[in-house]
Amino acid sequence: MYVISMGQTLIFAILPALGREVGLREMQINLIISVSALLFSFMSSRWGRQSDQWGRKRVILIGLLGYGIGNAVFAYGFHLGLSGLLAGTAFYLTLFAIRLSQSFLMSATSPAIGAYVADHTSPQLRTKSFAKVGAANNLGTITGPIVASIFVGLSLLAPLLVASLVTLLAALIIAWRLPNNSIPKLEQRAKLRYNDKRYRHYIIATFGVFLCFSSMQQTIGFTLQDSLSLNAAKTVIYTGIVLMVSAICSVFSQMILVQRVNLKPLQFIRRGVSAMVIGMIVIVIFEGFVSMLVGMSLMGIGLGLTMPNVYSGASLTVESYDQGAISGLVASVPSMGFIIGPVLAGSLYQISPTYPHWFATAIIAGTAFWLLYRRH
């Protein structure tokens, strides 16, 4: 989870500049990201069910190898564009196809890891274990841009190749060290659906959280640049600081708060969503860099409290032979938020810079209200 997250944030850090170097417009770059996120969401639930049949280790390796090799091929595609060997529509469609193929395979890793954790932990320790996995994911988010800034001096493509090497190394370690686990073979398993009353409150909470968070993440840079009159370089620095501190706060809540406090998953989720509500209120009421930093820190804490308990709580609602399926369902929901949230927030920002904040506040407040008063 660490290497996948590091590689993803690394790509987000360099893709705008890399795209402009080869003459791609912002809309073309965003389209690659959005469509690949849509495919990632669609395939996560399917790979989760596949891990129930093939075993977790095999599916984890498929995702890691697909991501590692796909990154290298993605870098080669950009090399063809930078060198002038491929241009125009043919170049763009080649990049598009490479990225979609990569997303198709890399979406296997997260649901299989979630199912593996559920397979090998007791119900009492499941939340703490998922919190450690979530912390690894956030550490990757923190270090991805740092790795990009270190190696981009060699070449714009160097960070992609470094991410490939690290991911393939992780795949080798897992192939060598991770034990195989057997999955009971049952015929005619019922397909898990998003609206199943056993776990739908976890699905709804996840969608609300990531619809809110992605809306904020998409517009932080615009808000800081416009409100503080920053140039492009300072905007990148200020935005990076806010996102890094938010990720650090998530790690803190996952490695400290979740590990030391004993609550039921839904109790943790309610507290996490409430922290996100407070964070959004701070951002809406106050203006400036400090308020954005405080608000996004609270958002990070809330996200760190929520997601491990979503995975844990949902896994406890189904039988052992459906752990891959439920993990895949949950893993697909954040991508849905990242598909819808940025589009809506970007459109609202064109009307008024404050509208995305009010939208995100309404979404997370509605989610908190629903979790607090709805009977499950």
Residue pairs with C-beta under 8 A, 6 or more apart in sequence:
1 109
1 110
1 113
1 133
1 136
1 137
1 140
2 136
2 137
2 139
2 140
2 170
3 64
3 140
3 163
3 166
3 167
3 170
4 63
4 64
4 67
4 106
4 109
4 110
4 137
4 140
4 167
5 136
5 137
5 138
5 139
5 140
5 141
5 144
6 140
6 141
6 143
6 144
6 147
6 163
6 166
7 67
7 71
7 140
7 144
7 163
7 164
7 166
7 167
8 140
8 144
9 140
9 141
9 144
9 145
10 144
10 145
10 147
10 148
10 159
10 160
10 163
11 71
11 160
11 163
12 33
12 144
13 144
13 145
13 148
13 149
13 159
14 148
14 152
14 156
14 159
14 160
15 29
15 32
15 33
16 26
16 29
17 156
18 78
18 156
18 157
19 26
19 28
19 29
21 82
21 156
22 78
22 81
22 82
22 91
23 81
23 87
24 92
28 92
30 342
32 95
32 96
32 99
34 339
34 342
34 343
35 96
35 100
36 99
36 100
36 102
36 103
37 103
37 335
37 338
37 339
38 335
38 339
39 100
39 103
39 104
39 107
40 103
40 106
40 107
40 332
40 335
41 107
41 332
41 333
41 335
41 336
41 339
42 332
43 103
43 104
43 107
43 108
44 107
44 110
44 111
44 328
44 329
44 331
44 332
44 335
45 111
45 192
45 325
45 328
45 329
45 331
45 332
46 328
47 59
47 62
47 63
47 107
47 108
47 111
47 112
47 328
48 111
48 112
48 114
48 115
48 324
48 325
48 326
48 327
48 328
48 329
48 331
49 191
49 192
49 324
49 325
49 328
50 59
50 108
50 324
51 58
51 59
51 60
51 108
51 111
51 112
51 115
51 183
51 324
51 327
51 328
52 115
52 183
52 189
52 321
52 322
52 323
52 324
52 325
53 183
53 185
54 183
55 180
55 181
55 182
55 183
56 112
56 113
56 115
56 116
56 119
56 181
56 183
56 324
57 112
57 116
57 174
57 175
57 178
57 179
57 180
57 181
59 108
59 109
59 111
59 112
59 324
60 108
60 109
60 112
60 113
60 116
60 174
60 178
61 171
61 174
61 175
62 105
62 108
62 109
63 105
63 106
63 107
63 108
63 109
63 110
63 112
64 106
64 109
64 167
64 168
64 170
64 171
64 174
65 105
65 168
65 171
66 101
66 102
66 104
66 105
66 106
66 108
67 102
67 105
67 106
67 109
67 167
68 163
68 164
68 165
68 167
68 168
68 171
69 164
69 168
70 98
70 99
70 101
70 102
70 105
70 106
71 102
71 160
71 161
71 163
71 164
71 167
72 160
72 161
72 164
73 98
73 102
74 95
74 98
74 99
74 102
74 160
75 157
75 160
75 161
75 164
77 86
77 91
77 94
77 95
77 98
78 95
78 156
78 157
78 160
79 157
80 86
80 91
80 94
81 87
81 91
81 95
82 156
82 157
86 94
107 331
110 327
110 331
111 324
111 327
111 328
111 330
111 331
111 332
112 324
112 327
113 133
113 327
114 130
114 133
114 311
114 315
114 323
114 327
114 328
114 330
114 331
115 323
115 324
115 326
115 327
115 328
116 181
117 126
117 129
117 130
117 133
117 311
118 126
118 311
118 315
118 323
118 327
119 181
119 320
119 323
120 181
121 129
123 316
126 312
126 315
126 316
127 258
127 265
127 268
127 308
127 309
127 312
127 313
128 258
128 259
128 308
129 312
130 307
130 308
130 309
130 311
130 312
131 254
131 255
131 258
131 259
131 304
131 308
132 254
132 255
133 308
134 250
134 254
134 304
134 307
134 308
135 250
135 251
135 254
135 255
135 304
138 247
138 248
138 250
138 251
138 254
138 304
139 247
139 251
141 243
141 247
142 244
142 247
142 248
142 251
145 240
145 244
147 159
147 162
147 163
148 159
151 158
151 159
151 162
152 158
152 159
183 321
183 324
184 320
184 321
186 321
189 321
189 322
189 325
191 325
192 318
192 322
192 325
192 326
192 329
194 200
194 203
194 329
195 203
197 376
198 317
198 318
199 313
199 314
199 317
199 318
199 326
199 329
201 266
201 370
201 371
201 374
201 376
202 265
202 269
202 310
202 313
202 314
202 317
202 330
203 314
203 329
203 330
203 333
204 367
204 370
205 269
205 273
205 306
205 310
205 367
205 371
206 306
206 307
206 310
206 330
206 333
206 334
206 337
207 333
207 336
207 337
208 273
208 363
208 364
208 366
208 367
208 370
209 272
209 273
209 276
209 302
209 303
209 306
209 307
209 337
209 364
209 367
210 333
210 334
210 336
210 337
210 338
210 341
211 337
211 340
211 341
211 360
211 363
212 276
212 280
212 299
212 337
212 341
212 360
212 361
212 363
212 364
212 367
213 276
213 299
213 303
213 337
213 341
213 360
214 337
214 338
214 340
214 341
214 342
214 345
215 341
215 342
215 344
215 345
215 356
215 359
215 360
215 363
216 280
216 283
216 296
216 299
216 345
216 356
216 357
216 360
217 243
217 342
218 341
218 342
218 345
218 346
218 356
219 345
219 346
219 349
219 353
219 356
219 357
220 239
220 242
220 243
220 292
220 296
221 235
221 236
221 239
222 349
222 353
223 292
223 353
223 357
224 230
224 235
224 238
224 239
224 242
224 289
224 292
225 232
225 235
226 353
227 287
227 288
227 353
228 238
228 288
228 289
230 238
238 289
241 293
242 289
242 292
242 293
242 296
243 296
245 293
245 296
245 297
245 300
246 296
246 297
246 299
246 300
246 303
247 300
248 300
249 297
249 298
249 300
249 301
249 304
250 300
250 301
250 303
250 304
251 304
252 301
252 304
253 272
253 300
253 301
253 302
253 303
253 304
253 305
254 304
254 305
254 308
257 301
257 304
257 305
258 268
258 304
258 305
258 308
258 309
261 268
263 271
264 313
265 309
265 310
265 312
265 313
265 316
266 309
266 313
266 371
266 376
268 305
268 306
268 308
268 309
269 305
269 306
269 309
269 310
269 313
269 371
270 368
270 371
270 372
271 302
271 305
272 301
272 302
272 303
272 304
272 305
272 306
272 309
273 302
273 306
273 364
273 367
273 368
273 371
274 302
274 368
275 298
275 299
275 301
275 302
275 305
276 298
276 299
276 302
276 303
276 306
276 364
276 368
277 361
277 364
277 365
277 368
278 298
279 294
279 295
279 296
279 297
279 298
279 299
279 301
279 302
280 295
280 299
280 357
280 360
280 361
280 364
280 365
281 295
281 361
282 291
282 294
282 295
282 298
283 291
283 292
283 295
283 296
283 357
283 361
284 354
284 357
284 358
284 361
285 291
310 330
311 327
311 330
314 326
314 327
314 329
314 330
315 323
315 326
315 327
317 326
318 325
318 326
344 356
344 359
345 356
345 359
345 360
346 356
348 355
348 356
348 359
349 355
349 356
